[in-house]
Amino acid sequence: MKRAFIIIGVAMGAGLVMSGCIDLEPLPAPADDGGGCEEPCTHDLSGELMLFVNGRLSNADALYQNNLSLAEPGTFIGPSLWLYDPDRECDDGGNACRLAELGHLRLDERLGQISVQDGSLAKFTLRELAWSPTVGLMAVTFDVKNDEWGVARLEVEDWTASRGEIGVERFALLPGDAASPTTDPCYWQEGVSGLEFLGEELFLGVRGMGGSGIPSNGAVYRIALDVLDQGHCLYDNDFTHDPEYYACDVLCRPWAEFPPQLGIAGDLAPDADAAALLGMVRAESAEIMTMARQDLYRIVAPAEGERVSEPTFEGISAEGIVQGVDMDGLVRIEGQLYGIDVLGKVYRFDEAAHTVTEHDDLSPHFPDYEVSLRVRGATRVVVEGA
C-alpha cells in the first residue's frame, strides 16, 4: 500500500553517522574469518575495490525476508555491505582473502520515530549503490511495507573497519498522481535497478516494467542532488505527518529512454573514458529477446533540445543469465569492467573482444547462499590502506 499523497511542504531533516562493531549469529563471513572478530574489527583490503550490498542477511524464521531485530521494538540490523578485490591473490589459492564485510545498516529512531512505530524498518532494504570521492556513498532504498522507493546517503565512518554500523539518511520519492508533474517519475516504477555516478552527477536506472499509470519503457534518470541538500519536507496530505521521510522536490529527471519492455535490469557503470554510462539491460518479454540474456547498452546525454536520449546496444551480451538471477552489479575497477549477479558470481567483460566470462564465485562464503545472499547492486570505491 502506498503511504501518502502530498500537496505542499516545509523543509526539515537530519543525518546519521554511527560507529562500532556488530557480532551477530549467524552471519555470512569469508571461510577464513571464523564468523566473528575481536575489537577493533578491521580488514586489509585497499585500493580500488568493488562494494556490494547483500540484501538478505535476515531472519530464517521469516524466510530470510526480515531484517534482524534489536532489543528496542521496531529497530533492526539491516542489509550488509561487502568489499571485494577481484584480482587479489590468496596464499591458499582460494578467494576468501578477496572478500571482507564492511558493515551493516542500523535501522532505528534516527530514520524517524514513525518508521520505528509502523514496523516498516523490518523490511527496509537497499537496492543499489553508487560512490563518488566527492559526493560520497549513495543508495536506492525500498520501503517494502509502504511500497515506496527512496534515495539515501550512507555514512561509513571508517572504511578500514569491518563489521561496523553504517548510517543511512533516506529521502522517499514524492508520490502523487502518475500524470502530475509534481509526482516523481520514478515513484510508480515497479523495478528500480541501477545507480551510478558519471563525474559529479548521479544517475538511476529502471526496468522496462512500467507501473501504475506509467508506460513500460525502461529509462535512466539524473538525480537532482541539490534537492537532498534541502533536507526532508513535511506534507499536509501525508496522513503520517512524518518529518523525516519525503524529499522536498522531484529527484528523478529524465535522461534516456528505452523502447517498451526493455530497460536496466542490472546496474550502471561509466564507460572506459568516463564519457558515458553503460547499463546491463534485460527484456521483459521473450518476443523482444531471449530471457536468458543481458545486453550491455551505452547511455549518453540527450542532444540539445531533446528531452531524452536513446540508449544503443554495445554488441556485448552475457548469455545464460537466468531470469531472477540478473547481473545486478556493474563496476569498473582499474579500468576493467566486472559484473556480479544476485547469487555472488562475478563476471569479467572483455570490451575489445565483446565477451563476458565467469571470473569468480563468492557464494561459498555465504552459508545456504540461495537464501542468505541477494546481491543488490555494486559500485567502485577507493579505500586507503590502514
Secondary structure, DSSP 8 states (H G I E B T S, - for coil): --------EEEE--------B---SS----TTTTT---SS-B----EEEEEEEETT---GGGTT-S-EE-SSTT-EEEEEEEEE-TT---TTSSSGGGEEEEEEEEESGGG-HHHHHTTGGGSEEEEEEEEETTTEEEEEEEETTTTEEEEEEEE-S-TTB-SEEEEEEEEE-----TT-TTS-TTTTBS-EEEEEEETTEEEEEE-TT-BTTB--EEEEEEE-HHHHTT-EEEETT-TT--TTSEESS--EEEEEEEEETEEEEEEEEE-TTSSSEEEEEEESSTTTS-TTEEEEEEE----TT-S-B--EEEEEEEES--TTS-EEEEEEETTEEEEEETTSEEEEEETTTTEEEEEEE-GGGSTTHHHH--EEEEEEEEE---
